[in-house]
Amino acid sequence: MGRLKQKGKAGAAKAYMTRSTAVKKLQCSLADFRRLCILKGIFPREPRSRKRANKGSSAPTSFYYTKDIAYLAHEPVLKKLREHKAFAKKLSRALGRQEWSSAKSLEDNKPVYRLDHIIKERYPSFIDAVRDIDDALCMIFLFASLPSNTRVSPSLVENCSRLASEWQLYIMHTRTLRKIFLSIKGVYYQAEVLDQTVTWLVPYQFTQNIPVDVDVRVMLTFLELYQTLLGFVFFKLYTDAGLVYPPPQDAEKDEMGAGVGAFRLQEVKPTQASSVAPTKEVEVNGKRVSTKDVRQTIKSIATTTPGDVDVDMLAADPAPADEEEEFVPHPSISNPDEAATLPTLQTLSTLPQSGSSKLFAPYTFWLSRETSRPIFEFIVRAFGGRIGWPASSGSGSPFDDSDESITHVIIDRPVVVRPEETEEERERRRRRKHVQPQWVVDCINAGRILLEEPYQQGKTLPPHLSPFGEHAGAYDPTVGLTGGDAAMVEVEDEEESEVEDEDAEGSDAEEVRRAEKAALKAAAVAQDEAALRVAELEAEAAGVDFGTFEKEAKKAQKKTKKAQTQEEGEGGGDDMNKMMMSNKQRKLYERMKYGERKRTAEVIIRCLMQRLLLTDRL
């Protein structure tokens, strides 16, 4: 006899656990439980039967996997949270007793947890981490623009600003920015880092306020995880690029509002120790022999004939050390005519490089005071251009307004006639091209320098559409507006002409086919022999052959049945409603449906009989 199964000890009741039970099992508060779930990536699950999972109760609650809760029970962060709870009790007791020395020593030994092991657990490889930094970057840039208050500390905002600047520095250094979109929410950026597409949102520089209905504690927990993640990712990216991390910051420039310009990139100094393995040398018969000579002798032995075995090791001519073996393409076994075309380092170095990363390299820009300096400084420098700005936008400009190398002025205000303008200033204005900020973004999305005339100061701008659409018929920035409109007009004309031709051809045969279609439709919906006989008579009156009618009737009935099964499969709502009904209600519902189908068939038969009577009279 097998073991008796007790209720609530197996199945869904054992595999799932409610949130209140999980909090009691972990012996922590609800806030700490939420923090643990966010840090470890554990979220509520939906069981198939909530009643069985809740041991017969139908009360609304959240369920978690029992294995996930057991996994949380061994988390080091949970241990630190318990220690912090004990620390808070001791500190409050010391402050209540006015034991200041004890309170100070407790504050110095405050328990602090680290999230390094969680990052390693959640992201086993570096590519996984890079693929998942979209949300982290959005959160970092959001908190970098928030004002500090009682809930958001100034040090937190400062750290987020530093991380945001480090990311922008890396993108500008590697020239990996690809797409930009100016939206109502902010500026959407997209870059390609290690063949991974990274998209993030940067809000505009307006005064931000935290809404009252937003739970900042949950956002701060996510931000805590994202700061640790970005610290790991940025260190790896900077190290692979040969840069020092963190980049040094000039405090004076930062206080004067230099922004990204306050940071300075430094290359890692090469170490003195050589990574090449030392070559060993021995003395044989008065001659010095190295390991390189031994390898060359072994290679020469392998290429000689079997009879020539005695080879003097010292007589073998060593190959020059500087020569590199060239790749020899061998023909394929399956296709001998086609040579192998595997890429080598030499062939990859000769490939043409994409010029879009240096789109603005020949140009020098000057920002007007009403344009956003952090946005366009990042965009222009990420594509190889030089940019300057007035002192009112912050310090750190590499040149001033009188520089003769300025080719474009990014301005966002109407044209104003200045009668007191000197001849030198007028000549300088004619020499430079004044464009609106959208021109810079549209050039990047198009991958080429567009004409400045539609974007000149004071003109109505062309539509700025999102470049992120990848589906058919999405916005293509590389196609001109005029060409697209002409193509649309041509397509519309072709469609109209096709419709007219079809109407002209079908008008003649429409009357002939109408009677045949009516007979075939009646045969398709016929559910008994009488209705089928009436449809047969209708087809005979219309002049349809009996063999043709029989074939077409079978095809029409198959199509009707197939359509009915598809409707039954798609309309899952009726099946769900039937499942919720009792047996009595289900039988009543089926009788109603049967009556509806029968009345529909009777109406069709009555119409066909009337048509037959009219045909006989004529």
C-alpha positions as CSV (number, residue, x, y, z in Angstrom):
1,M,0.0,0.0,0.0
2,G,1.4,3.4,-1.0
3,R,1.9,6.3,1.3
4,L,-1.2,8.3,2.0
5,K,-1.1,11.9,0.6
6,Q,-2.0,14.5,3.1
7,K,-3.9,17.6,2.0
8,G,-1.6,20.6,1.4
9,K,1.6,18.5,1.5
10,A,2.1,17.8,-2.2
11,G,1.4,19.3,-5.7
12,A,0.6,22.9,-6.1
13,A,0.3,23.5,-2.3
14,K,3.9,22.4,-1.9
15,A,5.3,24.1,-5.0
16,Y,3.9,27.5,-4.2
17,M,4.0,29.7,-1.2
18,T,2.1,32.9,-0.4
19,R,3.8,36.2,0.4
20,S,2.8,36.3,4.0
21,T,4.1,32.7,4.5
22,A,7.4,33.7,2.8
23,V,7.9,36.7,5.0
24,K,7.3,34.6,8.1
25,K,9.7,31.9,6.9
26,L,12.5,34.4,6.2
27,Q,11.8,36.3,9.4
28,C,12.1,39.7,7.8
29,S,9.9,42.7,7.2
30,L,7.8,43.2,4.1
31,A,10.0,46.1,2.9
32,D,13.2,43.9,3.2
33,F,11.4,41.1,1.4
34,R,10.6,43.4,-1.5
35,R,14.2,44.6,-1.6
36,L,15.5,41.0,-1.6
37,C,13.1,40.0,-4.5
38,I,14.2,43.0,-6.5
39,L,17.9,42.4,-6.0
40,K,17.7,38.7,-6.7
41,G,15.3,39.0,-9.6
42,I,12.5,36.9,-8.0
43,F,8.9,37.8,-8.9
44,P,5.4,36.5,-8.1
45,R,4.1,33.5,-10.0
46,E,0.6,32.5,-11.2
47,P,-0.3,28.9,-10.4
48,R,-2.8,27.0,-12.6
49,S,-5.2,26.6,-9.7
50,R,-5.0,29.4,-7.1
51,K,-7.4,27.4,-4.8
52,R,-5.2,24.4,-4.7
53,A,-2.0,26.4,-4.3
54,N,-3.6,28.3,-1.4
55,K,-4.7,25.0,0.3
56,G,-8.4,25.4,-0.5
57,S,-8.7,29.2,0.2
58,S,-9.8,31.5,-2.6
59,A,-8.6,34.7,-0.9
60,P,-6.6,37.0,-3.3
61,T,-2.8,36.8,-2.6
62,S,0.5,36.7,-4.3
63,F,2.3,33.4,-4.9
64,Y,6.0,32.6,-5.1
65,Y,7.9,29.4,-5.9
66,T,8.9,27.5,-2.7
67,K,12.4,26.9,-4.3
68,D,12.8,30.7,-4.8
69,I,12.1,31.4,-1.1
70,A,14.5,28.6,-0.1
71,Y,17.1,30.2,-2.3
72,L,16.5,33.6,-0.6
73,A,17.0,32.0,2.9
74,H,20.7,31.5,2.2
75,E,21.3,35.0,0.8
76,P,24.2,36.9,2.5
77,V,22.2,40.2,2.0
78,L,19.4,38.8,4.2
79,K,22.0,38.2,7.0
80,K,23.2,41.8,6.7
81,L,19.6,43.0,6.9
82,R,19.1,41.1,10.1
83,E,22.3,42.6,11.5
84,H,21.1,46.1,10.5
85,K,17.8,45.5,12.3
86,A,19.7,44.6,15.5
87,F,22.1,47.6,15.0
88,A,19.1,50.0,14.7
89,K,17.7,48.7,18.0
90,K,21.1,49.1,19.8
91,L,21.6,52.6,18.3
92,S,18.1,53.8,19.4
93,R,18.7,52.4,22.9
94,A,22.1,54.2,23.1
95,L,20.7,57.5,22.0
96,G,17.7,57.1,24.4
97,R,20.2,56.6,27.3
98,Q,22.4,59.5,26.0
99,E,25.4,57.2,25.7
100,W,27.1,59.2,23.0
101,S,30.3,57.2,22.9
102,S,28.5,53.9,22.5
103,A,26.3,55.4,19.7
104,K,29.4,56.7,17.9
105,S,31.1,53.3,18.0
106,L,28.0,51.6,16.8
107,E,27.7,54.1,13.9
108,D,31.4,53.4,13.0
109,N,30.7,49.7,12.9
110,K,27.5,49.9,11.0
111,P,26.8,46.7,8.9
112,V,27.0,47.3,5.2
113,Y,26.1,44.8,2.5
114,R,27.6,44.5,-1.0
115,L,25.9,43.4,-4.2
116,D,29.0,42.2,-6.1
117,H,28.0,38.5,-5.8
118,I,24.5,39.2,-7.0
119,I,25.8,40.8,-10.2
120,K,28.0,37.8,-10.9
121,E,25.0,35.5,-10.3
122,R,22.6,37.3,-12.5
123,Y,25.0,38.0,-15.3
124,P,27.4,35.0,-15.9
125,S,29.0,36.6,-18.9
126,F,29.9,40.2,-19.8
127,I,27.7,40.3,-22.9
128,D,24.7,39.4,-20.7
129,A,25.4,42.5,-18.6
130,V,25.9,44.8,-21.6
131,R,22.6,43.5,-23.1
132,D,20.7,44.4,-19.9
133,I,22.0,47.9,-19.2
134,D,19.2,49.8,-21.1
135,D,17.0,50.2,-18.0
136,A,20.0,50.9,-15.8
137,L,21.1,53.8,-18.0
138,C,17.5,55.2,-18.2
139,M,17.4,55.1,-14.4
140,I,20.8,56.7,-13.9
141,F,20.1,59.6,-16.3
142,L,16.7,60.1,-14.6
143,F,18.1,60.4,-11.1
144,A,21.0,62.6,-12.4
145,S,18.4,65.2,-13.3
146,L,16.3,65.0,-10.1
147,P,16.7,67.6,-7.3
148,S,17.9,66.4,-4.0
149,N,15.4,66.2,-1.1
150,T,14.8,64.1,2.0
151,R,14.2,60.9,0.0
152,V,16.9,61.5,-2.7
153,S,20.3,62.4,-1.1
154,P,22.7,64.8,-2.8
155,S,25.5,62.1,-2.9
156,L,23.1,59.8,-4.8
157,V,22.4,62.4,-7.4
158,E,26.1,63.2,-7.7
159,N,27.0,59.6,-8.2
160,C,24.4,59.2,-10.9
161,S,25.7,62.3,-12.7
162,R,29.2,60.8,-12.6
163,L,28.1,57.5,-14.0
164,A,26.1,59.3,-16.8
165,S,29.2,61.3,-17.7
166,E,31.4,58.2,-17.8
167,W,29.0,56.5,-20.2
168,Q,28.9,59.5,-22.5
169,L,32.7,59.8,-22.4
170,Y,33.0,56.1,-23.5
171,I,30.5,56.6,-26.3
172,M,32.3,59.7,-27.6
173,H,35.7,58.0,-27.4
174,T,34.6,54.8,-29.3
175,R,32.2,56.6,-31.8
176,T,29.5,54.0,-31.3
177,L,26.4,56.2,-31.3
178,R,24.0,55.3,-34.1
179,K,20.5,56.8,-33.8
180,I,18.9,59.7,-32.0
181,F,15.2,60.8,-31.7
182,L,14.0,64.0,-30.1
183,S,10.7,63.1,-28.4
184,I,8.3,64.7,-25.9
185,K,9.6,62.6,-23.1
186,G,13.3,63.3,-23.8
187,V,16.1,62.3,-26.2
188,Y,16.3,58.7,-27.2
189,Y,19.8,57.4,-28.0
190,Q,20.9,54.1,-29.5
191,A,24.5,52.8,-29.6
192,E,26.2,49.6,-30.6
193,V,28.5,48.3,-27.9
194,L,30.2,45.0,-28.5
195,D,27.7,44.2,-31.2
196,Q,24.9,44.8,-28.8
197,T,22.2,47.5,-29.3
198,V,21.8,49.7,-26.3
199,T,19.0,52.2,-26.2
200,W,18.4,54.7,-23.4
201,L,16.4,57.9,-22.7
202,V,17.7,61.2,-21.4
203,P,15.2,63.7,-20.0
204,Y,15.4,67.4,-21.0
205,Q,17.0,69.9,-18.6
206,F,13.8,71.1,-16.9
207,T,13.0,71.2,-13.3
208,Q,11.9,67.7,-12.3
209,N,9.6,66.9,-9.5
210,I,9.0,63.5,-7.9
211,P,5.2,62.6,-8.0
212,V,3.6,61.8,-4.7
213,D,2.0,58.6,-5.9
214,V,5.4,57.1,-6.9
215,D,7.0,54.7,-4.5
216,V,10.6,56.1,-4.3
217,R,11.8,53.2,-2.1
218,V,11.3,50.7,-4.9
219,M,13.0,52.9,-7.4
220,L,16.0,53.4,-5.0
221,T,16.3,49.6,-4.6
222,F,16.5,49.3,-8.4
223,L,19.0,52.2,-8.6
224,E,21.2,50.5,-6.0
225,L,21.4,47.4,-8.1
226,Y,21.9,49.4,-11.3
227,Q,24.8,51.5,-9.9
228,T,26.7,48.3,-9.0
229,L,26.0,46.8,-12.4
230,L,27.2,49.9,-14.3
231,G,30.3,50.1,-12.1
232,F,31.3,46.6,-13.3
233,V,30.4,47.2,-16.9
234,F,32.2,50.6,-17.2
235,F,35.3,49.2,-15.6
236,K,35.4,46.4,-18.2
237,L,34.7,48.7,-21.1
238,Y,37.3,51.3,-20.1
239,T,39.9,48.6,-19.5
240,D,39.3,46.9,-22.9
241,A,39.6,50.3,-24.5
242,G,42.9,50.9,-22.8
243,L,41.6,53.7,-20.6
244,V,42.0,54.4,-16.9
245,Y,38.8,53.9,-14.8
246,P,37.4,55.9,-13.2
247,P,38.5,58.9,-15.4
248,P,40.0,61.7,-13.3
249,Q,37.7,64.7,-12.8
250,D,38.8,68.4,-12.5
251,A,36.9,69.8,-9.5
252,E,37.3,73.4,-10.6
253,K,35.7,72.8,-14.0
254,D,33.0,70.7,-12.5
255,E,32.1,73.6,-10.1
256,M,31.9,76.0,-13.1
257,G,29.5,73.7,-14.9
258,A,31.8,72.1,-17.4
259,G,29.8,68.8,-17.3
260,V,31.4,66.1,-19.4
261,G,34.3,68.4,-20.1
262,A,35.4,68.2,-16.4
263,F,36.5,64.6,-17.0
264,R,39.7,63.7,-18.8
265,L,40.5,60.4,-20.4
266,Q,43.8,58.8,-19.7
267,E,45.4,55.8,-21.5
268,V,46.8,53.0,-19.4
269,K,50.6,53.0,-19.3
270,P,52.2,49.8,-20.7
271,T,53.9,47.7,-18.1
272,Q,57.6,47.2,-18.2
273,A,57.4,43.4,-17.9
274,S,57.3,41.7,-21.2
275,S,54.5,39.2,-21.8
276,V,56.6,37.1,-24.2
277,A,58.0,33.9,-22.8
278,P,61.8,33.9,-22.5
279,T,63.7,31.9,-25.0
280,K,65.9,29.2,-23.4
281,E,69.3,28.5,-24.9
282,V,71.7,25.5,-24.3
283,E,75.2,24.8,-25.5
284,V,75.7,21.7,-27.7
285,N,79.2,20.8,-29.1
286,G,80.3,24.3,-28.5
287,K,77.3,25.9,-30.3
288,R,74.4,27.6,-28.7
289,V,71.0,26.2,-29.5
290,S,67.7,27.9,-28.7
291,T,64.2,26.5,-28.4
292,K,63.3,28.3,-31.7
293,D,66.1,26.3,-33.5
294,V,64.6,23.1,-32.1
295,R,61.1,23.9,-33.4
296,Q,62.5,24.7,-36.8
297,T,64.5,21.5,-36.9
298,I,61.4,19.5,-36.0
299,K,59.4,21.2,-38.7
300,S,62.1,20.4,-41.3
301,I,62.2,16.7,-40.2
302,A,58.4,16.5,-40.8
303,T,58.8,17.8,-44.3
304,T,61.7,15.6,-45.4
305,T,61.5,12.2,-47.1
306,P,61.4,9.0,-45.0
307,G,64.9,7.9,-46.2
308,D,66.6,11.2,-45.1
309,V,66.3,10.7,-41.4
310,D,69.7,11.9,-40.2
311,V,69.4,15.6,-40.1
312,D,71.8,17.9,-38.4
313,M,69.9,20.0,-36.0
314,L,72.3,22.9,-36.2
315,A,72.5,22.9,-40.0
316,A,68.8,23.7,-40.4
317,D,68.3,27.3,-41.4
318,P,66.0,29.0,-38.9
319,A,63.2,31.1,-40.5
320,P,63.5,34.8,-39.9
321,A,61.6,35.8,-36.8
322,D,60.0,38.8,-38.3
323,E,58.3,37.0,-41.2
324,E,54.7,36.2,-40.9
325,E,53.0,33.2,-42.4
326,E,50.5,34.2,-45.1
327,F,47.2,32.5,-45.3
328,V,46.9,30.3,-48.3
329,P,43.3,29.7,-49.4
330,H,42.5,26.1,-50.2
331,P,39.6,24.9,-52.4
332,S,36.5,23.5,-50.8
333,I,35.9,19.8,-50.9
334,S,32.3,20.1,-52.0
335,N,33.0,22.9,-54.5
336,P,36.6,22.7,-55.8
337,D,36.1,25.6,-58.3
338,E,35.4,28.0,-55.5
339,A,38.4,29.0,-53.3
340,A,38.1,29.5,-49.6
341,T,37.6,33.1,-48.6
342,L,38.2,33.3,-44.9
343,P,39.0,36.7,-43.5
344,T,42.4,37.3,-42.0
345,L,43.8,40.3,-40.0
346,Q,45.4,41.7,-43.2
347,T,42.2,41.5,-45.2
348,L,40.1,43.0,-42.3
349,S,42.5,45.9,-42.0
350,T,42.1,46.7,-45.7
351,L,38.3,46.8,-45.6
352,P,36.8,50.3,-46.0
353,Q,35.7,51.8,-42.7
354,S,32.3,53.3,-42.2
355,G,32.4,57.1,-42.4
356,S,29.2,57.7,-40.4
357,S,31.2,57.6,-37.1
358,K,33.2,60.7,-38.4
359,L,30.2,62.4,-40.0
360,F,31.0,65.8,-38.4
361,A,34.8,65.6,-38.5
362,P,35.3,68.3,-41.1
363,Y,33.0,70.8,-39.3
364,T,33.2,73.1,-36.3
365,F,30.0,74.0,-34.5
366,W,29.0,76.9,-32.3
367,L,26.0,76.6,-29.9
368,S,23.7,79.5,-29.4
369,R,22.8,80.2,-25.8
370,E,19.2,79.0,-26.1
371,T,20.2,75.5,-27.3
372,S,20.8,72.6,-24.9
373,R,24.6,72.3,-24.5
374,P,24.9,68.8,-22.9
375,I,22.8,67.2,-25.6
376,F,24.5,68.7,-28.6
377,E,28.0,68.5,-27.1
378,F,27.6,64.8,-26.7
379,I,26.1,64.3,-30.2
380,V,28.7,66.4,-32.1
381,R,31.7,65.0,-30.2
382,A,30.4,61.4,-30.7
383,F,30.6,61.9,-34.5
384,G,34.0,63.5,-34.6
385,G,33.1,67.2,-34.7
386,R,34.4,70.2,-32.7
387,I,31.9,72.3,-30.7
388,G,32.0,75.5,-28.7
389,W,29.6,77.4,-26.6
390,P,29.2,80.8,-24.9
391,A,30.3,81.3,-21.3
392,S,26.6,81.5,-20.2
393,S,26.2,77.8,-21.0
394,G,29.1,76.8,-18.8
395,S,32.9,76.8,-18.8
396,G,35.3,74.6,-20.8
397,S,34.6,75.8,-24.3
398,P,37.6,75.1,-26.5
399,F,37.2,78.3,-28.6
400,D,35.1,81.4,-28.6
401,D,32.6,83.0,-31.0
402,S,35.3,84.8,-33.0
403,D,37.0,81.6,-34.2
404,E,37.4,81.6,-38.0
405,S,37.1,77.8,-38.2
406,I,33.4,77.8,-37.2
407,T,31.3,76.4,-40.1
408,H,27.9,75.9,-38.5
409,V,25.9,77.8,-35.9
410,I,23.2,75.8,-34.1
411,I,20.5,78.3,-33.3
412,D,16.9,78.0,-32.2
413,R,15.4,81.5,-32.4
414,P,13.7,83.6,-35.1
415,V,15.7,85.9,-37.4
416,V,16.3,89.3,-35.9
417,V,17.6,92.2,-38.0
418,R,20.4,94.0,-36.2
419,P,21.1,97.5,-37.7
420,E,24.1,98.1,-35.4
421,E,26.0,95.0,-36.8
422,T,29.5,95.8,-38.0
423,E,30.8,94.8,-41.4
424,E,33.1,92.2,-39.9
425,E,30.2,90.6,-38.1
426,R,28.0,90.7,-41.2
427,E,30.8,89.0,-43.2
428,R,31.2,86.3,-40.5
429,R,27.5,85.6,-40.5
430,R,27.4,85.2,-44.3
431,R,30.4,82.8,-44.1
432,R,28.7,80.5,-41.5
433,K,25.7,78.4,-41.9
434,H,22.9,78.9,-39.3
435,V,20.9,75.8,-38.9
436,Q,18.3,74.6,-36.4
437,P,19.1,71.8,-33.9
438,Q,17.0,69.2,-35.9
439,W,19.5,69.3,-38.7
440,V,22.2,67.7,-36.6
441,V,19.9,64.8,-35.6
442,D,18.5,64.2,-39.1
443,C,22.0,64.1,-40.5
444,I,22.9,61.4,-38.0
445,N,19.8,59.3,-38.7
446,A,20.3,59.6,-42.5
447,G,24.0,58.7,-42.3
448,R,25.0,61.7,-44.4
449,I,25.1,65.5,-44.4
450,L,21.8,66.9,-45.5
451,L,21.1,70.2,-47.2
452,E,21.1,73.1,-44.8
453,E,18.4,75.1,-46.7
454,P,15.3,73.4,-45.2
455,Y,16.7,73.7,-41.7
456,Q,17.8,77.3,-41.9
457,Q,17.1,79.8,-39.1
458,G,13.4,80.8,-39.0
459,K,12.1,78.3,-41.5
460,T,9.4,75.7,-40.9
461,L,11.2,72.4,-40.2
462,P,10.4,69.1,-42.1
463,P,8.7,66.4,-39.9
464,H,11.1,64.7,-37.4
465,L,10.1,61.0,-37.3
466,S,11.4,58.1,-35.2
467,P,14.3,56.2,-36.8
468,F,13.7,53.1,-34.6
469,G,11.0,51.5,-36.7
470,E,12.2,48.1,-38.1
471,H,8.9,46.8,-39.5
472,A,7.7,47.0,-43.1
473,G,6.5,50.5,-44.1
474,A,8.3,52.2,-41.2
475,Y,10.0,55.6,-41.5
476,D,13.3,55.4,-43.5
477,P,15.4,58.5,-42.9
478,T,17.6,57.7,-46.0
479,V,14.7,58.2,-48.4
480,G,13.9,61.8,-49.3
481,L,10.4,63.2,-48.6
482,T,9.8,64.1,-52.3
483,G,10.8,60.6,-53.5
484,G,8.6,58.9,-51.0
485,D,5.6,61.1,-51.8
486,A,6.0,60.4,-55.6
487,A,6.2,56.7,-54.9
488,M,3.0,56.8,-52.9
489,V,1.2,58.7,-55.6
490,E,2.3,56.2,-58.2
491,V,1.1,53.3,-56.1
492,E,-2.3,55.0,-55.6
493,D,-2.7,55.6,-59.4
494,E,-1.8,51.9,-60.1
495,E,-4.4,50.7,-57.6
496,E,-7.1,52.9,-59.0
497,S,-6.4,51.8,-62.6
498,E,-6.5,48.1,-61.5
499,V,-9.8,48.6,-59.7
500,E,-11.4,50.2,-62.8
501,D,-10.2,47.4,-65.1
502,E,-11.6,44.8,-62.8
503,D,-15.0,46.6,-62.6
504,A,-15.2,46.8,-66.4
505,E,-14.3,43.1,-66.9
506,G,-16.6,41.8,-64.1
507,S,-19.7,43.7,-65.1
508,D,-20.5,41.3,-67.9
509,A,-20.1,38.0,-66.1
510,E,-21.6,39.2,-62.8
511,E,-25.2,38.4,-63.7
512,V,-24.2,34.9,-64.9
513,R,-22.3,34.1,-61.8
514,R,-24.9,35.4,-59.4
515,A,-27.3,32.6,-59.8
516,E,-24.5,30.0,-59.6
517,K,-23.1,31.5,-56.4
518,A,-26.6,31.6,-54.8
519,A,-27.1,27.9,-55.5
520,L,-23.7,27.0,-54.2
521,K,-24.2,29.0,-51.1
522,A,-27.5,27.3,-50.4
523,A,-25.7,23.9,-50.9
524,A,-23.0,24.9,-48.5
525,V,-25.3,25.8,-45.6
526,A,-27.7,22.9,-46.2
527,Q,-27.9,20.6,-43.2
528,D,-30.4,18.0,-44.4
529,E,-31.4,16.3,-47.7
530,A,-34.4,18.5,-48.3
531,A,-32.3,21.7,-48.3
532,L,-29.7,20.1,-50.5
533,R,-32.5,19.0,-53.0
534,V,-33.8,22.6,-53.1
535,A,-30.3,23.9,-53.9
536,E,-29.9,21.3,-56.6
537,L,-33.2,22.5,-58.2
538,E,-32.0,26.1,-58.0
539,A,-28.7,25.2,-59.8
540,E,-30.6,23.3,-62.5
541,A,-32.8,26.3,-63.1
542,A,-29.7,28.5,-63.3
543,G,-28.2,26.2,-66.0
544,V,-25.5,24.5,-63.9
545,D,-24.5,21.0,-64.8
546,F,-25.2,18.3,-62.1
547,G,-21.5,17.1,-62.0
548,T,-20.2,20.6,-61.6
549,F,-22.8,21.4,-59.0
550,E,-21.9,18.2,-57.0
551,K,-18.2,19.0,-57.0
552,E,-18.7,22.7,-56.1
553,A,-21.2,21.8,-53.4
554,K,-18.7,19.5,-51.7
555,K,-16.0,22.1,-51.8
556,A,-18.3,24.7,-50.4
557,Q,-19.4,22.5,-47.6
558,K,-15.8,21.7,-46.7
559,K,-14.9,25.4,-46.6
560,T,-17.9,26.1,-44.4
561,K,-17.0,23.4,-41.9
562,K,-13.4,24.6,-41.9
563,A,-14.5,28.2,-41.2
564,Q,-16.8,27.1,-38.5
565,T,-14.0,25.2,-36.7
566,Q,-11.7,28.2,-37.0
567,E,-14.3,30.4,-35.5
568,E,-14.8,28.0,-32.7
569,G,-11.1,27.8,-32.1
570,E,-10.6,31.6,-32.2
571,G,-13.7,32.4,-30.2
572,G,-12.4,31.0,-26.9
573,G,-14.7,33.3,-25.0
574,D,-17.8,31.0,-25.7
575,D,-15.9,28.0,-24.5
576,M,-14.8,29.8,-21.4
577,N,-18.4,30.8,-20.8
578,K,-19.6,27.3,-21.2
579,M,-17.1,26.0,-18.7
580,M,-18.5,28.5,-16.1
581,M,-22.1,27.3,-16.7
582,S,-23.9,24.5,-15.0
583,N,-25.1,21.5,-16.9
584,K,-28.7,22.8,-17.0
585,Q,-27.5,26.2,-18.3
586,R,-25.1,24.6,-20.9
587,K,-27.9,22.4,-22.3
588,L,-30.3,25.4,-22.6
589,Y,-27.6,27.4,-24.3
590,E,-27.0,24.6,-26.9
591,R,-30.7,24.3,-27.6
592,M,-30.9,28.0,-28.3
593,K,-27.9,27.8,-30.7
594,Y,-29.5,24.8,-32.5
595,G,-32.8,26.7,-32.8
596,E,-31.0,29.7,-34.3
597,R,-29.2,27.5,-36.9
598,K,-32.4,25.8,-37.8
599,R,-34.3,29.1,-38.3
600,T,-31.5,30.4,-40.5
601,A,-31.7,27.3,-42.7
602,E,-35.5,27.6,-43.0
603,V,-35.2,31.2,-44.1
604,I,-32.7,30.3,-46.8
605,I,-34.9,27.4,-48.1
606,R,-37.9,29.7,-48.1
607,C,-36.0,32.2,-50.2
608,L,-34.9,29.5,-52.7
609,M,-38.4,28.2,-53.1
610,Q,-39.7,31.7,-53.9
611,R,-36.9,32.1,-56.5
612,L,-38.0,28.7,-58.1
613,L,-41.6,29.8,-58.2
614,L,-40.7,33.0,-59.9
615,T,-38.5,31.1,-62.4
616,D,-41.4,28.7,-63.3
617,R,-43.8,31.7,-63.9
618,L,-41.3,33.3,-66.2
